[in-house]
């Protein structure tokens, strides 16, 4: 989300395997931005295990 004007842009849709649905899974769902705003890090289980991913993003 760009705070200046509230613009949002989806970054993707990530499949959650049945084993990770329901119950209690401790997971930080808040993405973390690199200080210069060029990358974002996030957690996902879409490949079958919990991993941390980093994605390049553009400043607009």
PDBQT receptor file of N, H, CA, C and O in Angstrom, charges set to zero:
ATOM      1  N   UNK A   1       0.840  -1.177   0.000  1.00  0.00    +0.000 N 
ATOM      2  CA  UNK A   1       0.000   0.000   0.000  1.00  0.00    +0.000 C 
ATOM      3  C   UNK A   1       0.880   1.233   0.000  1.00  0.00    +0.000 C 
ATOM      4  O   UNK A   1       1.818   1.344   0.789  1.00  0.00    +0.000 OA
ATOM      5  N   UNK A   2       0.574   2.138  -0.874  1.00  0.00    +0.000 N 
ATOM      6  H   UNK A   2      -0.188   2.048  -1.515  1.00  0.00    +0.000 HD
ATOM      7  CA  UNK A   2       1.280   3.414  -0.901  1.00  0.00    +0.000 C 
ATOM      8  C   UNK A   2       0.508   4.369  -0.001  1.00  0.00    +0.000 C 
ATOM      9  O   UNK A   2      -0.628   4.733  -0.305  1.00  0.00    +0.000 OA
ATOM     10  N   UNK A   3       1.118   4.773   1.099  1.00  0.00    +0.000 N 
ATOM     11  H   UNK A   3       2.041   4.478   1.347  1.00  0.00    +0.000 HD
ATOM     12  CA  UNK A   3       0.425   5.576   2.090  1.00  0.00    +0.000 C 
ATOM     13  C   UNK A   3       0.035   6.954   1.576  1.00  0.00    +0.000 C 
ATOM     14  O   UNK A   3      -0.981   7.505   2.001  1.00  0.00    +0.000 OA
ATOM     15  N   UNK A   4       0.817   7.514   0.676  1.00  0.00    +0.000 N 
ATOM     16  H   UNK A   4       1.642   7.066   0.331  1.00  0.00    +0.000 HD
ATOM     17  CA  UNK A   4       0.537   8.868   0.198  1.00  0.00    +0.000 C 
ATOM     18  C   UNK A   4      -0.863   9.008  -0.390  1.00  0.00    +0.000 C 
ATOM     19  O   UNK A   4      -1.525  10.026  -0.191  1.00  0.00    +0.000 OA
ATOM     20  N   UNK A   5      -1.316   7.975  -1.119  1.00  0.00    +0.000 N 
ATOM     21  H   UNK A   5      -0.778   7.148  -1.280  1.00  0.00    +0.000 HD
ATOM     22  CA  UNK A   5      -2.629   8.074  -1.750  1.00  0.00    +0.000 C 
ATOM     23  C   UNK A   5      -3.515   6.838  -1.533  1.00  0.00    +0.000 C 
ATOM     24  O   UNK A   5      -4.609   6.757  -2.093  1.00  0.00    +0.000 OA
ATOM     25  N   UNK A   6      -3.049   5.876  -0.725  1.00  0.00    +0.000 N 
ATOM     26  H   UNK A   6      -2.161   5.941  -0.270  1.00  0.00    +0.000 HD
ATOM     27  CA  UNK A   6      -3.843   4.689  -0.415  1.00  0.00    +0.000 C 
ATOM     28  C   UNK A   6      -3.886   3.648  -1.526  1.00  0.00    +0.000 C 
ATOM     29  O   UNK A   6      -4.654   2.690  -1.439  1.00  0.00    +0.000 OA
ATOM     30  N   UNK A   7      -3.075   3.817  -2.567  1.00  0.00    +0.000 N 
ATOM     31  H   UNK A   7      -2.451   4.595  -2.637  1.00  0.00    +0.000 HD
ATOM     32  CA  UNK A   7      -3.065   2.848  -3.671  1.00  0.00    +0.000 C 
ATOM     33  C   UNK A   7      -2.549   1.490  -3.191  1.00  0.00    +0.000 C 
ATOM     34  O   UNK A   7      -1.554   1.411  -2.471  1.00  0.00    +0.000 OA
ATOM     35  N   UNK A   8      -3.232   0.437  -3.595  1.00  0.00    +0.000 N 
ATOM     36  H   UNK A   8      -4.041   0.501  -4.180  1.00  0.00    +0.000 HD
ATOM     37  CA  UNK A   8      -2.783  -0.916  -3.282  1.00  0.00    +0.000 C 
ATOM     38  C   UNK A   8      -2.572  -1.686  -4.573  1.00  0.00    +0.000 C 
ATOM     39  O   UNK A   8      -3.191  -1.399  -5.598  1.00  0.00    +0.000 OA
ATOM     40  N   UNK A   9      -1.680  -2.675  -4.503  1.00  0.00    +0.000 N 
ATOM     41  H   UNK A   9      -1.177  -2.908  -3.670  1.00  0.00    +0.000 HD
ATOM     42  CA  UNK A   9      -1.412  -3.511  -5.662  1.00  0.00    +0.000 C 
ATOM     43  C   UNK A   9      -1.187  -4.941  -5.167  1.00  0.00    +0.000 C 
ATOM     44  O   UNK A   9      -0.282  -5.178  -4.367  1.00  0.00    +0.000 OA
ATOM     45  N   UNK A  10      -2.005  -5.902  -5.635  1.00  0.00    +0.000 N 
ATOM     46  H   UNK A  10      -2.740  -5.709  -6.285  1.00  0.00    +0.000 HD
ATOM     47  CA  UNK A  10      -1.802  -7.289  -5.215  1.00  0.00    +0.000 C 
ATOM     48  C   UNK A  10      -0.421  -7.782  -5.641  1.00  0.00    +0.000 C 
ATOM     49  O   UNK A  10       0.062  -7.447  -6.723  1.00  0.00    +0.000 OA
ATOM     50  N   UNK A  11       0.207  -8.581  -4.780  1.00  0.00    +0.000 N 
ATOM     51  H   UNK A  11      -0.186  -8.853  -3.901  1.00  0.00    +0.000 HD
ATOM     52  CA  UNK A  11       1.525  -9.129  -5.087  1.00  0.00    +0.000 C 
ATOM     53  C   UNK A  11       1.453 -10.578  -5.525  1.00  0.00    +0.000 C 
ATOM     54  O   UNK A  11       2.439 -11.128  -6.014  1.00  0.00    +0.000 OA
ATOM     55  N   UNK A  12       0.300 -11.200  -5.358  1.00  0.00    +0.000 N 
ATOM     56  H   UNK A  12      -0.502 -10.753  -4.961  1.00  0.00    +0.000 HD
ATOM     57  CA  UNK A  12       0.161 -12.584  -5.766  1.00  0.00    +0.000 C 
ATOM     58  C   UNK A  12      -0.855 -13.303  -4.903  1.00  0.00    +0.000 C 
ATOM     59  O   UNK A  12      -1.346 -12.760  -3.914  1.00  0.00    +0.000 OA
ATOM     60  N   UNK A  13      -1.163 -14.517  -5.284  1.00  0.00    +0.000 N 
ATOM     61  H   UNK A  13      -0.764 -14.958  -6.088  1.00  0.00    +0.000 HD
ATOM     62  CA  UNK A  13      -2.034 -15.398  -4.508  1.00  0.00    +0.000 C 
ATOM     63  C   UNK A  13      -1.229 -16.661  -4.240  1.00  0.00    +0.000 C 
ATOM     64  O   UNK A  13      -0.644 -17.237  -5.157  1.00  0.00    +0.000 OA
ATOM     65  N   UNK A  14      -1.201 -17.083  -3.005  1.00  0.00    +0.000 N 
ATOM     66  H   UNK A  14      -1.677 -16.615  -2.260  1.00  0.00    +0.000 HD
ATOM     67  CA  UNK A  14      -0.356 -18.202  -2.608  1.00  0.00    +0.000 C 
ATOM     68  C   UNK A  14      -1.204 -19.291  -1.976  1.00  0.00    +0.000 C 
ATOM     69  O   UNK A  14      -1.902 -19.053  -0.991  1.00  0.00    +0.000 OA
ATOM     70  N   UNK A  15      -1.140 -20.485  -2.546  1.00  0.00    +0.000 N 
ATOM     71  H   UNK A  15      -0.573 -20.679  -3.346  1.00  0.00    +0.000 HD
ATOM     72  CA  UNK A  15      -1.901 -21.640  -2.093  1.00  0.00    +0.000 C 
ATOM     73  C   UNK A  15      -1.483 -22.038  -0.678  1.00  0.00    +0.000 C 
ATOM     74  O   UNK A  15      -0.296 -22.045  -0.351  1.00  0.00    +0.000 OA
ATOM     75  N   UNK A  16      -2.473 -22.369   0.157  1.00  0.00    +0.000 N 
ATOM     76  H   UNK A  16      -3.437 -22.363  -0.109  1.00  0.00    +0.000 HD
ATOM     77  CA  UNK A  16      -2.213 -22.871   1.509  1.00  0.00    +0.000 C 
ATOM     78  C   UNK A  16      -2.631 -24.340   1.545  1.00  0.00    +0.000 C 
ATOM     79  O   UNK A  16      -3.823 -24.636   1.472  1.00  0.00    +0.000 OA
ATOM     80  N   UNK A  17      -1.660 -25.280   1.659  1.00  0.00    +0.000 N 
ATOM     81  H   UNK A  17      -0.692 -25.039   1.718  1.00  0.00    +0.000 HD
ATOM     82  CA  UNK A  17      -1.996 -26.703   1.698  1.00  0.00    +0.000 C 
ATOM     83  C   UNK A  17      -2.908 -27.034   2.888  1.00  0.00    +0.000 C 
ATOM     84  O   UNK A  17      -2.848 -26.363   3.918  1.00  0.00    +0.000 OA
ATOM     85  N   UNK A  18      -3.747 -28.063   2.750  1.00  0.00    +0.000 N 
ATOM     86  H   UNK A  18      -3.796 -28.609   1.914  1.00  0.00    +0.000 HD
ATOM     87  CA  UNK A  18      -4.672 -28.442   3.824  1.00  0.00    +0.000 C 
ATOM     88  C   UNK A  18      -3.998 -28.628   5.185  1.00  0.00    +0.000 C 
ATOM     89  O   UNK A  18      -4.586 -28.295   6.213  1.00  0.00    +0.000 OA
ATOM     90  N   UNK A  19      -2.786 -29.150   5.202  1.00  0.00    +0.000 N 
ATOM     91  H   UNK A  19      -2.308 -29.421   4.366  1.00  0.00    +0.000 HD
ATOM     92  CA  UNK A  19      -2.091 -29.382   6.480  1.00  0.00    +0.000 C 
ATOM     93  C   UNK A  19      -1.865 -28.093   7.258  1.00  0.00    +0.000 C 
ATOM     94  O   UNK A  19      -1.669 -28.135   8.473  1.00  0.00    +0.000 OA
ATOM     95  N   UNK A  20      -1.888 -26.956   6.585  1.00  0.00    +0.000 N 
ATOM     96  H   UNK A  20      -2.047 -26.922   5.598  1.00  0.00    +0.000 HD
ATOM     97  CA  UNK A  20      -1.644 -25.670   7.242  1.00  0.00    +0.000 C 
ATOM     98  C   UNK A  20      -2.925 -24.881   7.494  1.00  0.00    +0.000 C 
ATOM     99  O   UNK A  20      -2.867 -23.749   7.975  1.00  0.00    +0.000 OA
ATOM    100  N   UNK A  21      -4.065 -25.456   7.180  1.00  0.00    +0.000 N 
ATOM    101  H   UNK A  21      -4.113 -26.376   6.789  1.00  0.00    +0.000 HD
ATOM    102  CA  UNK A  21      -5.340 -24.779   7.421  1.00  0.00    +0.000 C 
ATOM    103  C   UNK A  21      -5.895 -25.199   8.768  1.00  0.00    +0.000 C 
ATOM    104  O   UNK A  21      -5.704 -26.335   9.202  1.00  0.00    +0.000 OA
ATOM    105  N   UNK A  22      -6.579 -24.283   9.426  1.00  0.00    +0.000 N 
ATOM    106  H   UNK A  22      -6.734 -23.360   9.073  1.00  0.00    +0.000 HD
ATOM    107  CA  UNK A  22      -7.161 -24.593  10.729  1.00  0.00    +0.000 C 
ATOM    108  C   UNK A  22      -6.082 -24.761  11.782  1.00  0.00    +0.000 C 
ATOM    109  O   UNK A  22      -4.891 -24.718  11.474  1.00  0.00    +0.000 OA
ATOM    110  N   UNK A  23      -6.494 -24.948  13.006  1.00  0.00    +0.000 N 
ATOM    111  H   UNK A  23      -7.462 -24.982  13.257  1.00  0.00    +0.000 HD
ATOM    112  CA  UNK A  23      -5.517 -25.111  14.078  1.00  0.00    +0.000 C 
ATOM    113  C   UNK A  23      -4.707 -23.846  14.308  1.00  0.00    +0.000 C 
ATOM    114  O   UNK A  23      -5.025 -22.784  13.771  1.00  0.00    +0.000 OA
ATOM    115  N   UNK A  24      -3.697 -23.966  15.083  1.00  0.00    +0.000 N 
ATOM    116  H   UNK A  24      -3.440 -24.828  15.519  1.00  0.00    +0.000 HD
ATOM    117  CA  UNK A  24      -2.867 -22.817  15.424  1.00  0.00    +0.000 C 
ATOM    118  C   UNK A  24      -1.507 -22.956  14.773  1.00  0.00    +0.000 C 
ATOM    119  O   UNK A  24      -0.775 -23.905  15.054  1.00  0.00    +0.000 OA
ATOM    120  N   UNK A  25      -1.168 -22.033  13.920  1.00  0.00    +0.000 N 
ATOM    121  H   UNK A  25      -1.762 -21.262  13.691  1.00  0.00    +0.000 HD
ATOM    122  CA  UNK A  25       0.153 -21.982  13.299  1.00  0.00    +0.000 C 
ATOM    123  C   UNK A  25       0.733 -20.620  13.591  1.00  0.00    +0.000 C 
ATOM    124  O   UNK A  25       0.224 -19.607  13.111  1.00  0.00    +0.000 OA
ATOM    125  N   UNK A  26       1.782 -20.589  14.366  1.00  0.00    +0.000 N 
ATOM    126  H   UNK A  26       2.195 -21.412  14.755  1.00  0.00    +0.000 HD
ATOM    127  CA  UNK A  26       2.407 -19.307  14.684  1.00  0.00    +0.000 C 
ATOM    128  C   UNK A  26       3.109 -18.791  13.418  1.00  0.00    +0.000 C 
ATOM    129  O   UNK A  26       4.044 -19.411  12.911  1.00  0.00    +0.000 OA
ATOM    130  N   UNK A  27       2.638 -17.654  12.931  1.00  0.00    +0.000 N 
ATOM    131  H   UNK A  27       1.879 -17.150  13.343  1.00  0.00    +0.000 HD
ATOM    132  CA  UNK A  27       3.167 -17.127  11.685  1.00  0.00    +0.000 C 
ATOM    133  C   UNK A  27       3.019 -15.613  11.676  1.00  0.00    +0.000 C 
ATOM    134  O   UNK A  27       1.940 -15.087  11.950  1.00  0.00    +0.000 OA
ATOM    135  N   UNK A  28       4.079 -14.928  11.368  1.00  0.00    +0.000 N 
ATOM    136  H   UNK A  28       4.955 -15.355  11.145  1.00  0.00    +0.000 HD
ATOM    137  CA  UNK A  28       4.041 -13.482  11.233  1.00  0.00    +0.000 C 
ATOM    138  C   UNK A  28       3.545 -13.157   9.829  1.00  0.00    +0.000 C 
ATOM    139  O   UNK A  28       4.252 -13.380   8.847  1.00  0.00    +0.000 OA
ATOM    140  N   UNK A  29       2.341 -12.637   9.740  1.00  0.00    +0.000 N 
ATOM    141  H   UNK A  29       1.766 -12.456  10.538  1.00  0.00    +0.000 HD
ATOM    142  CA  UNK A  29       1.747 -12.362   8.437  1.00  0.00    +0.000 C 
ATOM    143  C   UNK A  29       2.059 -10.954   7.936  1.00  0.00    +0.000 C 
ATOM    144  O   UNK A  29       1.571 -10.549   6.881  1.00  0.00    +0.000 OA
ATOM    145  N   UNK A  30       2.851 -10.225   8.669  1.00  0.00    +0.000 N 
ATOM    146  H   UNK A  30       3.247 -10.554   9.526  1.00  0.00    +0.000 HD
ATOM    147  CA  UNK A  30       3.188  -8.862   8.265  1.00  0.00    +0.000 C 
ATOM    148  C   UNK A  30       4.459  -8.877   7.429  1.00  0.00    +0.000 C 
ATOM    149  O   UNK A  30       5.516  -9.324   7.875  1.00  0.00    +0.000 OA
ATOM    150  N   UNK A  31       4.334  -8.389   6.235  1.00  0.00    +0.000 N 
ATOM    151  H   UNK A  31       3.476  -8.026   5.872  1.00  0.00    +0.000 HD
ATOM    152  CA  UNK A  31       5.514  -8.303   5.360  1.00  0.00    +0.000 C 
ATOM    153  C   UNK A  31       6.504  -7.285   5.920  1.00  0.00    +0.000 C 
ATOM    154  O   UNK A  31       6.134  -6.397   6.687  1.00  0.00    +0.000 OA
ATOM    155  N   UNK A  32       7.762  -7.431   5.525  1.00  0.00    +0.000 N 
ATOM    156  H   UNK A  32       8.062  -8.153   4.901  1.00  0.00    +0.000 HD
ATOM    157  CA  UNK A  32       8.817  -6.507   5.945  1.00  0.00    +0.000 C 
ATOM    158  C   UNK A  32       9.467  -5.924   4.706  1.00  0.00    +0.000 C 
ATOM    159  O   UNK A  32       9.845  -6.645   3.783  1.00  0.00    +0.000 OA
ATOM    160  N   UNK A  33       9.589  -4.622   4.702  1.00  0.00    +0.000 N 
ATOM    161  H   UNK A  33       9.282  -4.036   5.452  1.00  0.00    +0.000 HD
ATOM    162  CA  UNK A  33      10.192  -3.928   3.572  1.00  0.00    +0.000 C 
ATOM    163  C   UNK A  33      11.667  -3.664   3.811  1.00  0.00    +0.000 C 
ATOM    164  O   UNK A  33      12.079  -3.409   4.943  1.00  0.00    +0.000 OA
ATOM    165  N   UNK A  34      12.459  -3.724   2.762  1.00  0.00    +0.000 N 
ATOM    166  H   UNK A  34      12.125  -3.931   1.843  1.00  0.00    +0.000 HD
ATOM    167  CA  UNK A  34      13.844  -3.286   2.815  1.00  0.00    +0.000 C 
ATOM    168  C   UNK A  34      13.831  -1.765   3.010  1.00  0.00    +0.000 C 
ATOM    169  O   UNK A  34      12.933  -1.083   2.515  1.00  0.00    +0.000 OA
ATOM    170  N   UNK A  35      14.803  -1.250   3.712  1.00  0.00    +0.000 N 
ATOM    171  H   UNK A  35      15.532  -1.804   4.114  1.00  0.00    +0.000 HD
ATOM    172  CA  UNK A  35      14.812   0.175   4.058  1.00  0.00    +0.000 C 
ATOM    173  C   UNK A  35      14.694   1.095   2.846  1.00  0.00    +0.000 C 
ATOM    174  O   UNK A  35      14.092   2.164   2.944  1.00  0.00    +0.000 OA
ATOM    175  N   UNK A  36      15.256   0.698   1.710  1.00  0.00    +0.000 N 
ATOM    176  H   UNK A  36      15.745  -0.171   1.630  1.00  0.00    +0.000 HD
ATOM    177  CA  UNK A  36      15.174   1.556   0.524  1.00  0.00    +0.000 C 
ATOM    178  C   UNK A  36      13.902   1.315  -0.304  1.00  0.00    +0.000 C 
ATOM    179  O   UNK A  36      13.720   1.931  -1.354  1.00  0.00    +0.000 OA
ATOM    180  N   UNK A  37      13.021   0.414   0.173  1.00  0.00    +0.000 N 
ATOM    181  H   UNK A  37      13.169  -0.086   1.026  1.00  0.00    +0.000 HD
ATOM    182  CA  UNK A  37      11.748   0.172  -0.491  1.00  0.00    +0.000 C 
ATOM    183  C   UNK A  37      11.815  -0.652  -1.759  1.00  0.00    +0.000 C 
ATOM    184  O   UNK A  37      10.831  -0.722  -2.495  1.00  0.00    +0.000 OA
ATOM    185  N   UNK A  38      12.950  -1.279  -2.036  1.00  0.00    +0.000 N 
ATOM    186  H   UNK A  38      13.750  -1.221  -1.439  1.00  0.00    +0.000 HD
ATOM    187  CA  UNK A  38      13.101  -2.020  -3.302  1.00  0.00    +0.000 C 
ATOM    188  C   UNK A  38      12.692  -3.489  -3.197  1.00  0.00    +0.000 C 
ATOM    189  O   UNK A  38      12.456  -4.131  -4.220  1.00  0.00    +0.000 OA
ATOM    190  N   UNK A  39      12.604  -4.034  -1.982  1.00  0.00    +0.000 N 
ATOM    191  H   UNK A  39      12.796  -3.512  -1.150  1.00  0.00    +0.000 HD
ATOM    192  CA  UNK A  39      12.233  -5.436  -1.807  1.00  0.00    +0.000 C 
ATOM    193  C   UNK A  39      11.292  -5.580  -0.618  1.00  0.00    +0.000 C 
ATOM    194  O   UNK A  39      11.237  -4.730   0.270  1.00  0.00    +0.000 OA
ATOM    195  N   UNK A  40      10.558  -6.685  -0.633  1.00  0.00    +0.000 N 
ATOM    196  H   UNK A  40      10.603  -7.376  -1.355  1.00  0.00    +0.000 HD
ATOM    197  CA  UNK A  40       9.669  -7.018   0.470  1.00  0.00    +0.000 C 
ATOM    198  C   UNK A  40       9.898  -8.485   0.817  1.00  0.00    +0.000 C 
ATOM    199  O   UNK A  40      10.083  -9.311  -0.078  1.00  0.00    +0.000 OA
ATOM    200  N   UNK A  41       9.889  -8.811   2.086  1.00  0.00    +0.000 N 
ATOM    201  H   UNK A  41       9.739  -8.140   2.813  1.00  0.00    +0.000 HD
ATOM    202  CA  UNK A  41      10.027 -10.189   2.549  1.00  0.00    +0.000 C 
ATOM    203  C   UNK A  41       8.715 -10.638   3.172  1.00  0.00    +0.000 C 
ATOM    204  O   UNK A  41       8.044  -9.851   3.840  1.00  0.00    +0.000 OA
ATOM    205  N   UNK A  42       8.342 -11.902   2.959  1.00  0.00    +0.000 N 
ATOM    206  H   UNK A  42       8.888 -12.541   2.417  1.00  0.00    +0.000 HD
ATOM    207  CA  UNK A  42       7.089 -12.417   3.504  1.00  0.00    +0.000 C 
ATOM    208  C   UNK A  42       7.201 -13.922   3.722  1.00  0.00    +0.000 C 
ATOM    209  O   UNK A  42       8.060 -14.583   3.138  1.00  0.00    +0.000 OA
ATOM    210  N   UNK A  43       6.321 -14.453   4.571  1.00  0.00    +0.000 N 
ATOM    211  H   UNK A  43       5.623 -13.916   5.046  1.00  0.00    +0.000 HD
ATOM    212  CA  UNK A  43       6.246 -15.884   4.840  1.00  0.00    +0.000 C 
ATOM    213  C   UNK A  43       5.175 -16.507   3.969  1.00  0.00    +0.000 C 
ATOM    214  O   UNK A  43       4.170 -15.870   3.653  1.00  0.00    +0.000 OA
ATOM    215  N   UNK A  44       5.395 -17.771   3.578  1.00  0.00    +0.000 N 
ATOM    216  H   UNK A  44       6.211 -18.289   3.835  1.00  0.00    +0.000 HD
ATOM    217  CA  UNK A  44       4.380 -18.512   2.826  1.00  0.00    +0.000 C 
ATOM    218  C   UNK A  44       4.639 -20.008   2.980  1.00  0.00    +0.000 C 
ATOM    219  O   UNK A  44       5.767 -20.437   3.225  1.00  0.00    +0.000 OA
ATOM    220  N   UNK A  45       3.569 -20.795   2.829  1.00  0.00    +0.000 N 
ATOM    221  H   UNK A  45       2.653 -20.446   2.629  1.00  0.00    +0.000 HD
ATOM    222  CA  UNK A  45       3.680 -22.260   2.850  1.00  0.00    +0.000 C 
ATOM    223  C   UNK A  45       3.262 -22.850   1.505  1.00  0.00    +0.000 C 
ATOM    224  O   UNK A  45       2.974 -24.044   1.423  1.00  0.00    +0.000 OA
ATOM    225  N   UNK A  46       3.224 -22.044   0.462  1.00  0.00    +0.000 N 
ATOM    226  H   UNK A  46       3.458 -21.074   0.529  1.00  0.00    +0.000 HD
ATOM    227  CA  UNK A  46       2.683 -22.494  -0.824  1.00  0.00    +0.000 C 
ATOM    228  C   UNK A  46       3.512 -23.584  -1.504  1.00  0.00    +0.000 C 
ATOM    229  O   UNK A  46       3.027 -24.215  -2.443  1.00  0.00    +0.000 OA
ATOM    230  N   UNK A  47       4.737 -23.820  -1.060  1.00  0.00    +0.000 N 
ATOM    231  H   UNK A  47       5.130 -23.307  -0.297  1.00  0.00    +0.000 HD
ATOM    232  CA  UNK A  47       5.552 -24.903  -1.625  1.00  0.00    +0.000 C 
ATOM    233  C   UNK A  47       5.609 -26.121  -0.701  1.00  0.00    +0.000 C 
ATOM    234  O   UNK A  47       6.415 -27.027  -0.913  1.00  0.00    +0.000 OA
ATOM    235  N   UNK A  48       4.746 -26.140   0.331  1.00  0.00    +0.000 N 
ATOM    236  H   UNK A  48       4.091 -25.404   0.503  1.00  0.00    +0.000 HD
ATOM    237  CA  UNK A  48       4.639 -27.313   1.188  1.00  0.00    +0.000 C 
ATOM    238  C   UNK A  48       5.338 -27.210   2.529  1.00  0.00    +0.000 C 
ATOM    239  O   UNK A  48       5.126 -28.067   3.387  1.00  0.00    +0.000 OA
ATOM    240  N   UNK A  49       6.161 -26.199   2.743  1.00  0.00    +0.000 N 
ATOM    241  H   UNK A  49       6.333 -25.503   2.045  1.00  0.00    +0.000 HD
ATOM    242  CA  UNK A  49       6.766 -25.952   4.053  1.00  0.00    +0.000 C 
ATOM    243  C   UNK A  49       6.884 -24.442   4.232  1.00  0.00    +0.000 C 
ATOM    244  O   UNK A  49       6.919 -23.688   3.259  1.00  0.00    +0.000 OA
ATOM    245  N   UNK A  50       6.942 -24.023   5.470  1.00  0.00    +0.000 N 
ATOM    246  H   UNK A  50       6.913 -24.636   6.260  1.00  0.00    +0.000 HD
ATOM    247  CA  UNK A  50       7.006 -22.591   5.742  1.00  0.00    +0.000 C 
ATOM    248  C   UNK A  50       8.381 -22.056   5.364  1.00  0.00    +0.000 C 
ATOM    249  O   UNK A  50       9.407 -22.547   5.835  1.00  0.00    +0.000 OA
ATOM    250  N   UNK A  51       8.381 -21.047   4.511  1.00  0.00    +0.000 N 
ATOM    251  H   UNK A  51       7.547 -20.649   4.128  1.00  0.00    +0.000 HD
ATOM    252  CA  UNK A  51       9.616 -20.443   4.039  1.00  0.00    +0.000 C 
ATOM    253  C   UNK A  51       9.473 -18.924   4.045  1.00  0.00    +0.000 C 
ATOM    254  O   UNK A  51       8.367 -18.388   4.118  1.00  0.00    +0.000 OA
ATOM    255  N   UNK A  52      10.599 -18.252   3.968  1.00  0.00    +0.000 N 
ATOM    256  H   UNK A  52      11.497 -18.688   3.909  1.00  0.00    +0.000 HD
ATOM    257  CA  UNK A  52      10.625 -16.802   3.831  1.00  0.00    +0.000 C 
ATOM    258  C   UNK A  52      11.005 -16.491   2.392  1.00  0.00    +0.000 C 
ATOM    259  O   UNK A  52      11.957 -17.057   1.855  1.00  0.00    +0.000 OA
ATOM    260  N   UNK A  53      10.263 -15.599   1.782  1.00  0.00    +0.000 N 
ATOM    261  H   UNK A  53       9.489 -15.139   2.218  1.00  0.00    +0.000 HD
ATOM    262  CA  UNK A  53      10.484 -15.216   0.392  1.00  0.00    +0.000 C 
ATOM    263  C   UNK A  53      10.809 -13.734   0.328  1.00  0.00    +0.000 C 
ATOM    264  O   UNK A  53      10.327 -12.950   1.145  1.00  0.00    +0.000 OA
ATOM    265  N   UNK A  54      11.627 -13.353  -0.644  1.00  0.00    +0.000 N 
ATOM    266  H   UNK A  54      12.018 -13.991  -1.308  1.00  0.00    +0.000 HD
ATOM    267  CA  UNK A  54      11.956 -11.956  -0.886  1.00  0.00    +0.000 C 
ATOM    268  C   UNK A  54      11.565 -11.654  -2.321  1.00  0.00    +0.000 C 
ATOM    269  O   UNK A  54      11.880 -12.408  -3.241  1.00  0.00    +0.000 OA
ATOM    270  N   UNK A  55      10.879 -10.548  -2.493  1.00  0.00    +0.000 N 
ATOM    271  H   UNK A  55      10.623  -9.935  -1.745  1.00  0.00    +0.000 HD
ATOM    272  CA  UNK A  55      10.433 -10.161  -3.840  1.00  0.00    +0.000 C 
ATOM    273  C   UNK A  55      10.832  -8.721  -4.127  1.00  0.00    +0.000 C 
ATOM    274  O   UNK A  55      10.687  -7.840  -3.280  1.00  0.00    +0.000 OA
ATOM    275  N   UNK A  56      11.332  -8.500  -5.321  1.00  0.00    +0.000 N 
ATOM    276  H   UNK A  56      11.450  -9.216  -6.009  1.00  0.00    +0.000 HD
ATOM    277  CA  UNK A  56      11.626  -7.140  -5.748  1.00  0.00    +0.000 C 
ATOM    278  C   UNK A  56      10.327  -6.411  -6.035  1.00  0.00    +0.000 C 
ATOM    279  O   UNK A  56       9.403  -6.977  -6.620  1.00  0.00    +0.000 OA
ATOM    280  N   UNK A  57      10.259  -5.168  -5.627  1.00  0.00    +0.000 N 
ATOM    281  H   UNK A  57      11.009  -4.709  -5.152  1.00  0.00    +0.000 HD
ATOM    282  CA  UNK A  57       9.083  -4.343  -5.916  1.00  0.00    +0.000 C 
ATOM    283  C   UNK A  57       9.545  -3.007  -6.488  1.00  0.00    +0.000 C 
ATOM    284  O   UNK A  57      10.677  -2.575  -6.267  1.00  0.00    +0.000 OA
ATOM    285  N   UNK A  58       8.659  -2.373  -7.216  1.00  0.00    +0.000 N 
ATOM    286  H   UNK A  58       7.740  -2.724  -7.395  1.00  0.00    +0.000 HD
ATOM    287  CA  UNK A  58       8.996  -1.081  -7.810  1.00  0.00    +0.000 C 
ATOM    288  C   UNK A  58       8.387   0.036  -6.977  1.00  0.00    +0.000 C 
ATOM    289  O   UNK A  58       7.263  -0.090  -6.491  1.00  0.00    +0.000 OA
ATOM    290  N   UNK A  59       9.113   1.111  -6.812  1.00  0.00    +0.000 N 
ATOM    291  H   UNK A  59      10.026   1.213  -7.207  1.00  0.00    +0.000 HD
ATOM    292  CA  UNK A  59       8.568   2.316  -6.213  1.00  0.00    +0.000 C 
ATOM    293  C   UNK A  59       7.860   3.086  -7.314  1.00  0.00    +0.000 C 
ATOM    294  O   UNK A  59       8.467   3.382  -8.343  1.00  0.00    +0.000 OA
ATOM    295  N   UNK A  60       6.596   3.416  -7.120  1.00  0.00    +0.000 N 
ATOM    296  H   UNK A  60       6.103   3.175  -6.284  1.00  0.00    +0.000 HD
ATOM    297  CA  UNK A  60       5.868   4.178  -8.130  1.00  0.00    +0.000 C 
ATOM    298  C   UNK A  60       5.358   5.453  -7.546  1.00  0.00    +0.000 C 
ATOM    299  O   UNK A  60       4.715   6.238  -8.242  1.00  0.00    +0.000 OA
TER     300      UNK A  60
